[in-house]
Amino acid sequence: MSTKKEPLPAEIQDNAANKGVAAELSDEAIRNLTGFFDVLIQMDFAQKQRNERNDEDGNDLPNTPKVAT
């Protein structure tokens, strides 16, 4: 029987993140990350507005044409 314990997945990720990676981000990297998250927030807000609009219209599916009967 082996007495060697397997590392937890979090330990593997933590070790990989700390090897060879600078502890501080450059100004450009911070601007890029800020812009990325800003776009994600804007996309989420737009999706929520579309969902609210569809809920008010009574549509379950977005962009579905009304069928005349």
VOVEX-87960 format. One record per atom (N, C-alpha, C, O, CB): residue number from 1; residue in one letter; atom name; x, y, z. Coordinates in steps of 0.02 Angstrom, whole numbers, padded with zeros to 5 digits. Glycine has a CB too. Layout:
% residues N
+-----+----+----+--------+--------+--------+
|   i | aa | at |     xx |     yy |     zz |
+-----+----+----+--------+--------+--------+
| NUM |  A | CA |      X |      Y |      Z |
...
+-----+----+----+--------+--------+--------+
This chain:
% residues 69
+-----+----+----+--------+--------+--------+
|   i | aa | at |     xx |     yy |     zz |
+-----+----+----+--------+--------+--------+
|   1 |  M |  N |  00041 | -00059 |  00000 |
|   1 |  M | CA |  00000 |  00000 |  00000 |
|   1 |  M |  C |  00043 |  00062 |  00000 |
|   1 |  M |  O |  00095 |  00065 |  00033 |
|   1 |  M | CB | -00047 |  00000 |  00060 |
|   2 |  S |  N |  00022 |  00110 | -00037 |
|   2 |  S | CA |  00059 |  00172 | -00040 |
|   2 |  S |  C |  00034 |  00220 |  00013 |
|   2 |  S |  O | -00026 |  00228 |  00023 |
|   2 |  S | CB |  00053 |  00204 | -00110 |
|   3 |  T |  N |  00080 |  00252 |  00047 |
|   3 |  T | CA |  00062 |  00301 |  00098 |
|   3 |  T |  C |  00064 |  00372 |  00071 |
|   3 |  T |  O |  00049 |  00420 |  00107 |
|   3 |  T | CB |  00108 |  00294 |  00159 |
|   4 |  K |  N |  00082 |  00378 |  00007 |
|   4 |  K | CA |  00085 |  00445 | -00023 |
|   4 |  K |  C |  00014 |  00471 | -00036 |
|   4 |  K |  O | -00026 |  00437 | -00068 |
|   4 |  K | CB |  00125 |  00442 | -00090 |
|   5 |  K |  N |  00000 |  00530 | -00010 |
|   5 |  K | CA | -00066 |  00559 | -00019 |
|   5 |  K |  C | -00069 |  00596 | -00086 |
|   5 |  K |  O | -00022 |  00631 | -00105 |
|   5 |  K | CB | -00084 |  00608 |  00040 |
|   6 |  E |  N | -00125 |  00587 | -00120 |
|   6 |  E | CA | -00136 |  00623 | -00183 |
|   6 |  E |  C | -00152 |  00696 | -00166 |
|   6 |  E |  O | -00190 |  00709 | -00119 |
|   6 |  E | CB | -00194 |  00590 | -00225 |
|   7 |  P |  N | -00125 |  00744 | -00205 |
|   7 |  P | CA | -00141 |  00814 | -00191 |
|   7 |  P |  C | -00213 |  00829 | -00211 |
|   7 |  P |  O | -00240 |  00799 | -00258 |
|   7 |  P | CB | -00093 |  00860 | -00229 |
|   8 |  L |  N | -00244 |  00874 | -00176 |
|   8 |  L | CA | -00311 |  00895 | -00193 |
|   8 |  L |  C | -00309 |  00937 | -00256 |
|   8 |  L |  O | -00258 |  00970 | -00270 |
|   8 |  L | CB | -00343 |  00935 | -00134 |
|   9 |  P |  N | -00363 |  00938 | -00296 |
|   9 |  P | CA | -00363 |  00979 | -00357 |
|   9 |  P |  C | -00346 |  01052 | -00344 |
|   9 |  P |  O | -00312 |  01084 | -00385 |
|   9 |  P | CB | -00430 |  00975 | -00391 |
|  10 |  A |  N | -00368 |  01079 | -00288 |
|  10 |  A | CA | -00353 |  01149 | -00273 |
|  10 |  A |  C | -00279 |  01160 | -00262 |
|  10 |  A |  O | -00252 |  01212 | -00280 |
|  10 |  A | CB | -00392 |  01173 | -00211 |
|  11 |  E |  N | -00245 |  01110 | -00232 |
|  11 |  E | CA | -00173 |  01116 | -00221 |
|  11 |  E |  C | -00136 |  01117 | -00288 |
|  11 |  E |  O | -00088 |  01155 | -00296 |
|  11 |  E | CB | -00147 |  01058 | -00178 |
|  12 |  I |  N | -00157 |  01077 | -00335 |
|  12 |  I | CA | -00126 |  01075 | -00401 |
|  12 |  I |  C | -00133 |  01142 | -00435 |
|  12 |  I |  O | -00085 |  01169 | -00463 |
|  12 |  I | CB | -00156 |  01018 | -00444 |
|  13 |  Q |  N | -00194 |  01170 | -00434 |
|  13 |  Q | CA | -00206 |  01235 | -00465 |
|  13 |  Q |  C | -00166 |  01290 | -00431 |
|  13 |  Q |  O | -00138 |  01334 | -00464 |
|  13 |  Q | CB | -00280 |  01252 | -00464 |
|  14 |  D |  N | -00163 |  01287 | -00365 |
|  14 |  D | CA | -00126 |  01338 | -00327 |
|  14 |  D |  C | -00052 |  01335 | -00344 |
|  14 |  D |  O | -00020 |  01387 | -00354 |
|  14 |  D | CB | -00137 |  01329 | -00252 |
|  15 |  N |  N | -00025 |  01275 | -00348 |
|  15 |  N | CA |  00046 |  01268 | -00365 |
|  15 |  N |  C |  00060 |  01292 | -00436 |
|  15 |  N |  O |  00111 |  01325 | -00448 |
|  15 |  N | CB |  00068 |  01195 | -00358 |
|  16 |  A |  N |  00016 |  01276 | -00483 |
|  16 |  A | CA |  00026 |  01298 | -00552 |
|  16 |  A |  C |  00021 |  01373 | -00557 |
|  16 |  A |  O |  00058 |  01404 | -00596 |
|  16 |  A | CB | -00025 |  01264 | -00598 |
|  17 |  A |  N | -00023 |  01403 | -00519 |
|  17 |  A | CA | -00032 |  01476 | -00523 |
|  17 |  A |  C |  00027 |  01514 | -00494 |
|  17 |  A |  O |  00041 |  01570 | -00514 |
|  17 |  A | CB | -00096 |  01496 | -00486 |
|  18 |  N |  N |  00062 |  01484 | -00446 |
|  18 |  N | CA |  00116 |  01519 | -00413 |
|  18 |  N |  C |  00185 |  01506 | -00444 |
|  18 |  N |  O |  00233 |  01539 | -00425 |
|  18 |  N | CB |  00118 |  01499 | -00342 |
|  19 |  K |  N |  00190 |  01460 | -00490 |
|  19 |  K | CA |  00255 |  01445 | -00521 |
|  19 |  K |  C |  00265 |  01488 | -00583 |
|  19 |  K |  O |  00228 |  01481 | -00632 |
|  19 |  K | CB |  00261 |  01370 | -00538 |
|  20 |  G |  N |  00315 |  01530 | -00582 |
|  20 |  G | CA |  00334 |  01567 | -00641 |
|  20 |  G |  C |  00287 |  01624 | -00660 |
|  20 |  G |  O |  00293 |  01650 | -00716 |
|  20 |  G | CB |  00339 |  01521 | -00698 |
|  21 |  V |  N |  00242 |  01643 | -00617 |
|  21 |  V | CA |  00196 |  01697 | -00633 |
|  21 |  V |  C |  00213 |  01757 | -00590 |
|  21 |  V |  O |  00222 |  01751 | -00529 |
|  21 |  V | CB |  00123 |  01674 | -00622 |
|  22 |  A |  N |  00216 |  01814 | -00621 |
|  22 |  A | CA |  00231 |  01875 | -00584 |
|  22 |  A |  C |  00175 |  01889 | -00534 |
|  22 |  A |  O |  00117 |  01878 | -00550 |
|  22 |  A | CB |  00241 |  01936 | -00631 |
|  23 |  A |  N |  00193 |  01913 | -00477 |
|  23 |  A | CA |  00143 |  01926 | -00425 |
|  23 |  A |  C |  00104 |  01990 | -00439 |
|  23 |  A |  O |  00048 |  01998 | -00414 |
|  23 |  A | CB |  00177 |  01931 | -00357 |
|  24 |  E |  N |  00131 |  02035 | -00478 |
|  24 |  E | CA |  00098 |  02099 | -00493 |
|  24 |  E |  C |  00082 |  02102 | -00567 |
|  24 |  E |  O |  00120 |  02077 | -00609 |
|  24 |  E | CB |  00142 |  02158 | -00472 |
|  25 |  L |  N |  00026 |  02133 | -00583 |
|  25 |  L | CA |  00006 |  02142 | -00653 |
|  25 |  L |  C |  00029 |  02210 | -00677 |
|  25 |  L |  O |  00033 |  02259 | -00639 |
|  25 |  L | CB | -00070 |  02135 | -00660 |
|  26 |  S |  N |  00045 |  02214 | -00741 |
|  26 |  S | CA |  00064 |  02278 | -00770 |
|  26 |  S |  C |  00003 |  02322 | -00777 |
|  26 |  S |  O | -00054 |  02298 | -00772 |
|  26 |  S | CB |  00099 |  02268 | -00839 |
|  27 |  D |  N |  00014 |  02386 | -00789 |
|  27 |  D | CA | -00042 |  02433 | -00799 |
|  27 |  D |  C | -00084 |  02412 | -00859 |
|  27 |  D |  O | -00145 |  02417 | -00858 |
|  27 |  D | CB | -00016 |  02504 | -00809 |
|  28 |  E |  N | -00051 |  02388 | -00912 |
|  28 |  E | CA | -00086 |  02367 | -00972 |
|  28 |  E |  C | -00130 |  02306 | -00956 |
|  28 |  E |  O | -00187 |  02303 | -00979 |
|  28 |  E | CB | -00037 |  02351 | -01029 |
|  29 |  A |  N | -00104 |  02259 | -00919 |
|  29 |  A | CA | -00143 |  02199 | -00902 |
|  29 |  A |  C | -00203 |  02218 | -00859 |
|  29 |  A |  O | -00257 |  02190 | -00869 |
|  29 |  A | CB | -00099 |  02148 | -00864 |
|  30 |  I |  N | -00195 |  02264 | -00814 |
|  30 |  I | CA | -00252 |  02286 | -00772 |
|  30 |  I |  C | -00304 |  02321 | -00815 |
|  30 |  I |  O | -00364 |  02310 | -00806 |
|  30 |  I | CB | -00227 |  02333 | -00716 |
|  31 |  R |  N | -00282 |  02363 | -00863 |
|  31 |  R | CA | -00330 |  02397 | -00908 |
|  31 |  R |  C | -00367 |  02345 | -00950 |
|  31 |  R |  O | -00427 |  02351 | -00960 |
|  31 |  R | CB | -00294 |  02447 | -00954 |
|  32 |  N |  N | -00331 |  02294 | -00975 |
|  32 |  N | CA | -00363 |  02242 | -01015 |
|  32 |  N |  C | -00415 |  02204 | -00975 |
|  32 |  N |  O | -00470 |  02191 | -00999 |
|  32 |  N | CB | -00311 |  02194 | -01043 |
|  33 |  L |  N | -00398 |  02185 | -00914 |
|  33 |  L | CA | -00445 |  02149 | -00872 |
|  33 |  L |  C | -00506 |  02192 | -00855 |
|  33 |  L |  O | -00562 |  02168 | -00854 |
|  33 |  L | CB | -00411 |  02126 | -00808 |
|  34 |  T |  N | -00493 |  02255 | -00840 |
|  34 |  T | CA | -00548 |  02301 | -00824 |
|  34 |  T |  C | -00595 |  02307 | -00883 |
|  34 |  T |  O | -00656 |  02306 | -00875 |
|  34 |  T | CB | -00521 |  02370 | -00803 |
|  35 |  G |  N | -00567 |  02315 | -00942 |
|  35 |  G | CA | -00608 |  02319 | -01003 |
|  35 |  G |  C | -00647 |  02256 | -01016 |
|  35 |  G |  O | -00706 |  02258 | -01036 |
|  35 |  G | CB | -00565 |  02335 | -01063 |
|  36 |  F |  N | -00616 |  02199 | -01005 |
|  36 |  F | CA | -00649 |  02134 | -01015 |
|  36 |  F |  C | -00709 |  02127 | -00969 |
|  36 |  F |  O | -00763 |  02109 | -00990 |
|  36 |  F | CB | -00599 |  02076 | -01003 |
|  37 |  F |  N | -00699 |  02142 | -00904 |
|  37 |  F | CA | -00754 |  02136 | -00857 |
|  37 |  F |  C | -00808 |  02189 | -00870 |
|  37 |  F |  O | -00867 |  02176 | -00858 |
|  37 |  F | CB | -00728 |  02142 | -00786 |
|  38 |  D |  N | -00789 |  02248 | -00894 |
|  38 |  D | CA | -00838 |  02299 | -00911 |
|  38 |  D |  C | -00883 |  02274 | -00967 |
|  38 |  D |  O | -00944 |  02284 | -00964 |
|  38 |  D | CB | -00802 |  02364 | -00932 |
|  39 |  V |  N | -00854 |  02242 | -01017 |
|  39 |  V | CA | -00894 |  02215 | -01072 |
|  39 |  V |  C | -00941 |  02160 | -01047 |
|  39 |  V |  O | -00999 |  02157 | -01067 |
|  39 |  V | CB | -00848 |  02187 | -01128 |
|  40 |  L |  N | -00916 |  02116 | -01004 |
|  40 |  L | CA | -00959 |  02064 | -00976 |
|  40 |  L |  C | -01018 |  02093 | -00937 |
|  40 |  L |  O | -01074 |  02068 | -00942 |
|  40 |  L | CB | -00918 |  02018 | -00931 |
|  41 |  I |  N | -01005 |  02144 | -00898 |
|  41 |  I | CA | -01058 |  02176 | -00859 |
|  41 |  I |  C | -01110 |  02208 | -00906 |
|  41 |  I |  O | -01170 |  02202 | -00895 |
|  41 |  I | CB | -01029 |  02230 | -00812 |
|  42 |  Q |  N | -01086 |  02242 | -00959 |
|  42 |  Q | CA | -01132 |  02272 | -01007 |
|  42 |  Q |  C | -01174 |  02219 | -01042 |
|  42 |  Q |  O | -01234 |  02230 | -01053 |
|  42 |  Q | CB | -01093 |  02313 | -01058 |
|  43 |  M |  N | -01143 |  02163 | -01060 |
|  43 |  M | CA | -01181 |  02109 | -01093 |
|  43 |  M |  C | -01234 |  02080 | -01046 |
|  43 |  M |  O | -01290 |  02067 | -01068 |
|  43 |  M | CB | -01133 |  02054 | -01116 |
|  44 |  D |  N | -01216 |  02071 | -00983 |
|  44 |  D | CA | -01263 |  02044 | -00934 |
|  44 |  D |  C | -01322 |  02093 | -00925 |
|  44 |  D |  O | -01379 |  02072 | -00922 |
|  44 |  D | CB | -01228 |  02031 | -00867 |
|  45 |  F |  N | -01307 |  02157 | -00920 |
|  45 |  F | CA | -01359 |  02207 | -00911 |
|  45 |  F |  C | -01406 |  02208 | -00971 |
|  45 |  F |  O | -01467 |  02211 | -00963 |
|  45 |  F | CB | -01328 |  02277 | -00901 |
|  46 |  A |  N | -01378 |  02205 | -01032 |
|  46 |  A | CA | -01419 |  02205 | -01093 |
|  46 |  A |  C | -01464 |  02143 | -01095 |
|  46 |  A |  O | -01522 |  02147 | -01114 |
|  46 |  A | CB | -01375 |  02208 | -01156 |
|  47 |  Q |  N | -01437 |  02085 | -01075 |
|  47 |  Q | CA | -01476 |  02023 | -01075 |
|  47 |  Q |  C | -01533 |  02028 | -01025 |
|  47 |  Q |  O | -01589 |  02006 | -01039 |
|  47 |  Q | CB | -01431 |  01963 | -01059 |
|  48 |  K |  N | -01520 |  02057 | -00966 |
|  48 |  K | CA | -01572 |  02065 | -00916 |
|  48 |  K |  C | -01627 |  02111 | -00941 |
|  48 |  K |  O | -01686 |  02099 | -00929 |
|  48 |  K | CB | -01543 |  02092 | -00850 |
|  49 |  Q |  N | -01608 |  02165 | -00976 |
|  49 |  Q | CA | -01658 |  02211 | -01003 |
|  49 |  Q |  C | -01700 |  02176 | -01056 |
|  49 |  Q |  O | -01761 |  02185 | -01057 |
|  49 |  Q | CB | -01624 |  02273 | -01034 |
|  50 |  R |  N | -01669 |  02135 | -01099 |
|  50 |  R | CA | -01707 |  02097 | -01149 |
|  50 |  R |  C | -01755 |  02049 | -01116 |
|  50 |  R |  O | -01812 |  02042 | -01137 |
|  50 |  R | CB | -01660 |  02059 | -01196 |
|  51 |  N |  N | -01733 |  02015 | -01064 |
|  51 |  N | CA | -01776 |  01968 | -01028 |
|  51 |  N |  C | -01835 |  02004 | -00996 |
|  51 |  N |  O | -01891 |  01979 | -00999 |
|  51 |  N | CB | -01736 |  01931 | -00975 |
|  52 |  E |  N | -01823 |  02062 | -00966 |
|  52 |  E | CA | -01877 |  02100 | -00935 |
|  52 |  E |  C | -01926 |  02123 | -00988 |
|  52 |  E |  O | -01987 |  02120 | -00977 |
|  52 |  E | CB | -01849 |  02160 | -00897 |
|  53 |  R |  N | -01901 |  02146 | -01045 |
|  53 |  R | CA | -01945 |  02168 | -01099 |
|  53 |  R |  C | -01987 |  02110 | -01125 |
|  53 |  R |  O | -02047 |  02119 | -01137 |
|  53 |  R | CB | -01903 |  02198 | -01157 |
|  54 |  N |  N | -01958 |  02052 | -01132 |
|  54 |  N | CA | -01995 |  01993 | -01156 |
|  54 |  N |  C | -02046 |  01971 | -01104 |
|  54 |  N |  O | -02101 |  01949 | -01123 |
|  54 |  N | CB | -01947 |  01936 | -01171 |
|  55 |  D |  N | -02030 |  01977 | -01040 |
|  55 |  D | CA | -02077 |  01959 | -00988 |
|  55 |  D |  C | -02137 |  02006 | -00989 |
|  55 |  D |  O | -02194 |  01984 | -00980 |
|  55 |  D | CB | -02043 |  01961 | -00919 |
|  56 |  E |  N | -02125 |  02070 | -01000 |
|  56 |  E | CA | -02179 |  02119 | -01003 |
|  56 |  E |  C | -02223 |  02107 | -01064 |
|  56 |  E |  O | -02284 |  02117 | -01061 |
|  56 |  E | CB | -02151 |  02190 | -01004 |
|  57 |  D |  N | -02193 |  02086 | -01120 |
|  57 |  D | CA | -02232 |  02072 | -01181 |
|  57 |  D |  C | -02268 |  02005 | -01177 |
|  57 |  D |  O | -02313 |  01992 | -01217 |
|  57 |  D | CB | -02185 |  02074 | -01242 |
|  58 |  G |  N | -02248 |  01963 | -01130 |
|  58 |  G | CA | -02279 |  01897 | -01125 |
|  58 |  G |  C | -02246 |  01846 | -01170 |
|  58 |  G |  O | -02273 |  01791 | -01179 |
|  58 |  G | CB | -02351 |  01901 | -01140 |
|  59 |  N |  N | -02190 |  01862 | -01198 |
|  59 |  N | CA | -02154 |  01815 | -01241 |
|  59 |  N |  C | -02109 |  01771 | -01200 |
|  59 |  N |  O | -02071 |  01796 | -01158 |
|  59 |  N | CB | -02113 |  01852 | -01295 |
|  60 |  D |  N | -02114 |  01706 | -01210 |
|  60 |  D | CA | -02068 |  01661 | -01176 |
|  60 |  D |  C | -02002 |  01655 | -01214 |
|  60 |  D |  O | -01949 |  01646 | -01184 |
|  60 |  D | CB | -02099 |  01592 | -01168 |
|  61 |  L |  N | -02006 |  01660 | -01280 |
|  61 |  L | CA | -01947 |  01653 | -01321 |
|  61 |  L |  C | -01931 |  01720 | -01353 |
|  61 |  L |  O | -01976 |  01752 | -01380 |
|  61 |  L | CB | -01956 |  01598 | -01375 |
|  62 |  P |  N | -01868 |  01742 | -01351 |
|  62 |  P | CA | -01851 |  01806 | -01382 |
|  62 |  P |  C | -01853 |  01801 | -01458 |
|  62 |  P |  O | -01835 |  01750 | -01487 |
|  62 |  P | CB | -01783 |  01829 | -01359 |
|  63 |  N |  N | -01874 |  01856 | -01490 |
|  63 |  N | CA | -01872 |  01864 | -01562 |
|  63 |  N |  C | -01915 |  01811 | -01598 |
|  63 |  N |  O | -01894 |  01787 | -01651 |
|  63 |  N | CB | -01801 |  01860 | -01587 |
|  64 |  T |  N | -01972 |  01792 | -01571 |
|  64 |  T | CA | -02015 |  01745 | -01606 |
|  64 |  T |  C | -02071 |  01785 | -01639 |
|  64 |  T |  O | -02103 |  01826 | -01606 |
|  64 |  T | CB | -02044 |  01691 | -01558 |
|  65 |  P |  N | -02082 |  01774 | -01703 |
|  65 |  P | CA | -02134 |  01812 | -01738 |
|  65 |  P |  C | -02204 |  01789 | -01715 |
|  65 |  P |  O | -02214 |  01730 | -01699 |
|  65 |  P | CB | -02127 |  01804 | -01815 |
|  66 |  K |  N | -02251 |  01836 | -01714 |
|  66 |  K | CA | -02321 |  01820 | -01698 |
|  66 |  K |  C | -02351 |  01787 | -01759 |
|  66 |  K |  O | -02344 |  01811 | -01815 |
|  66 |  K | CB | -02361 |  01884 | -01677 |
|  67 |  V |  N | -02386 |  01732 | -01747 |
|  67 |  V | CA | -02418 |  01696 | -01802 |
|  67 |  V |  C | -02492 |  01716 | -01804 |
|  67 |  V |  O | -02527 |  01710 | -01754 |
|  67 |  V | CB | -02410 |  01618 | -01793 |
|  68 |  A |  N | -02515 |  01740 | -01862 |
|  68 |  A | CA | -02584 |  01759 | -01869 |
|  68 |  A |  C | -02627 |  01697 | -01874 |
|  68 |  A |  O | -02610 |  01650 | -01910 |
|  68 |  A | CB | -02594 |  01804 | -01931 |
|  69 |  T |  N | -02683 |  01697 | -01838 |
|  69 |  T | CA | -02728 |  01638 | -01841 |
|  69 |  T |  C | -02794 |  01656 | -01869 |
|  69 |  T |  O | -02838 |  01613 | -01875 |
|  69 |  T | CB | -02738 |  01608 | -01773 |
+-----+----+----+--------+--------+--------+
